[in-house]
Structure formats: structure tokens, C-alpha cells
Amino acid sequence: MALKKTSEQIQVGFSVSETAPNTFEQARVDLQLNPLDQEVFVVLAIKLDPETPDGLAATNTAVTSSVSTTSLTNTGNLSQSQVLATAQRRIDASGFVDGGVGFEHNDGDTPTAQLPYIGIISTNDFFVQVKGTGNANSKGVSGRIYGYRAKADAATYAALVQSEILSS
């Protein structure tokens, strides 16, 4: 794959919140890539910070979030090729008279191996999703994506764009 780095490391912050408790919400984040120059964004790492779910007696609650290269209709998981990272916080309280026990799961903060990158975004934007479960209040997620701009040769760019669009 022929990619030529054209910038130093860039950090892009983002956030999205539910409009009502336990509803799916998605935000589009524009990277302002130049398709005429076959510019792509090489993703090095992603940090997701979902809000803490409500601690409700006898009720399981959660906040699930993801980052994807294409629009989704629900939060994604890592088995989907367009999903770059996921994070979940949950409180398991079913059967408890108190607020339960909290759990947290993150993917994508740091690659688990010495990878040169965790993904390539070839279209102009990426998407952030959040959805709460069992909460009394609206929840959200904030985060940051780390990467750099690069220029792809024509064949590589065409293959990356086609692959990204077909994964939606």
C-alpha cells in the first residue's frame, strides 16, 4: 500500500449525547480531507470515555459507544469491519437491592500489538455512536482520535474508498 505521510500527528476531539434516556444517537465528525489529492486519515489510536450509567437498584444499566468509518443504525462492535473502537460501562444490579456492581470494557485505546496503525479513513468523515440501556437520565460519550494525514496513490485510494463504502 502506497501512503505518504503529509502531516504530523493530529488529535481530533468529539462528543455525542442522547436526546432522551436510552436512545441511540450518532454524530458525524468531519476530517476535512481533500479527495482531489487522494488524502486519507491514518488512525493510530482512539480514546472513548462513555459517561457512567445510572446506579439503580435491581436494574442493569449501561452506556455503550463506538467509532466507525461509516454511518450505523446502532452502536457497533469489533466484528464489523467499519468499526474502529468500542467502549462500554455497565452496572449489573439485577437481583440486588442496592446500586449493583460496575464494569467497564474498552477497545481501541491502544493497539494490543505493535501495529503501524489501527485503521484508515478514506472518506471525509467518521461517526461516533452512543446508546444507554436502563438509565433514568440521558448519557453521552466523549473522546479523541489520534492519527495523521497521508496521500495515497490512485489505486490505493480507489481501493480504500470502495472498501469503506461497501462496508456500510
N, C-alpha and C positions, 0 to 999 in steps of 0.2 A: 504494500500500500504506500503510495507516494504522498506524504504530507510534509509540508514545510511550515515550521513554526513561525508565526508572524507577530506574536506579542509575548510579553512576559505573563506570568500567572495573573489571572483575573479572578476576583471574588464577586459573585452576584447574590445579593440577599433577596429573600422573598417571604411572603406570608399569605395565608388564606384562612378565613374563619367561616364557620357555619352561619347561615342566616337565621336558623332556628335549631333547637337541640336535635341531634341525631339525624341530620340531613347531610347528604353528600354535597360538597362544594368543590369547585375546581377553579384555579387561577392560571391564566396564560402569562408567561414571563418572556418578554421579547429580548432576544440577544443582539438584535441589530446587526446580523450577519449580512455580508454582501454576496448575494448569489451570483452576480456577474463576475466576481473574482473567484468563484468557487470556494468561498470561505466556509469553514466548519468550526465547531467548538469542541475541543478535546477535553472531556471531563476527567479530572484527576481524582476528585473526592466530592462527597455530598454529606452535609450535616443536616439532619432533620431533628427538630425539637417540638414534638407534639405536646399540647397542654395536658396537665394532669386530669384524668377523669374524675367525676364526682364520686365520693365515697358514700354510697347509700346502703343502708342496712338491707341485707337479704337480696341485693340486686347486683348482678355483674355489670360493670361499666367499662368502656374502652374508648380510646381515641386512636384511630388508625390513619396513617398518612403514607403518601408515595410521591415520587417524582418520575415522570415519564416523558418520552420524546414526542408522543402524540396524545391527543385528547382521549380520555377514558370516560366511561359511564359509572364507574365506581372506583374505590381505591384499588390499586394494582398489587400484584405480588411478583416475586422474582422469577416465576416460571414464564412470565410474559416478556418477550424479547424487547419491547419498548419501555419496560420499567427499569430504571437505573438504581433506585433505592427505595426502601420501605422503613417505616418505624411504627411501633405500636406501644402504647401504655395502656394497661388494663388493671382493674381491681376486681378480683374474684371474691364475691361476698354472698353468693347463693348459699343459703343454709346457715349463714352467720347472723347474729343479732346486732353485730357492730358493723363497721365500715369495710371489713374484709382485708385481703392481703393484696398488695400491689405488685405488678410485674411489668417489666419493660423489655422490649425487643427492638433492636436497631440493626439495619443492614445498610451498608454504603458509607458509613463514617470514614472508614479506611479500608482499602482492599486487603483481603486476607492473605494475599501473596504479593510478591514483588512484581506487580503488573505495571506496564508503562502508562496505562490509562484504564478507566472503567467503562467508558463509552464515548461515542462520537455523536454530536448533534449536528445534523447536516441541513435541517430546515431552520427557519428564522427564530424559532421559539421552543420552549419546553413547558411542561404543565405540572402543577402541584395539586394534589388531591388531599382532602381530609373528610373524615366521617366519624361521628361519635356514635356510640351504642349505649343505650340505657341511662344516659345522662339527663339531669334536670336542667342543665344550662348549656348554652352554645359553647363549642370548643373550636380550637384552631391549631395551626401548626406554623412555625416559622423555621427558616433555615438558610443555608448558604451553599452554593455550588462553586467549586474551585476548578479552574481549567485555564486553557489558553486558546487563542485563535490560531488557526492554521489554514493554509491554502492547499487544496487537493488538486491533483492533476485531473483532467477532464474525465477519464474513465473511472477513476476512483470516486470522484464527486457524483457522477451519474449513478454508480452502484450504491453509494451511501444514501442518496436521496430516494432512490427506488426502494431500497430495503426499508427505510424509515416509513415511507408512505404505505407500503404493503403491510407493515406490522400493525397498522391501526385498525 
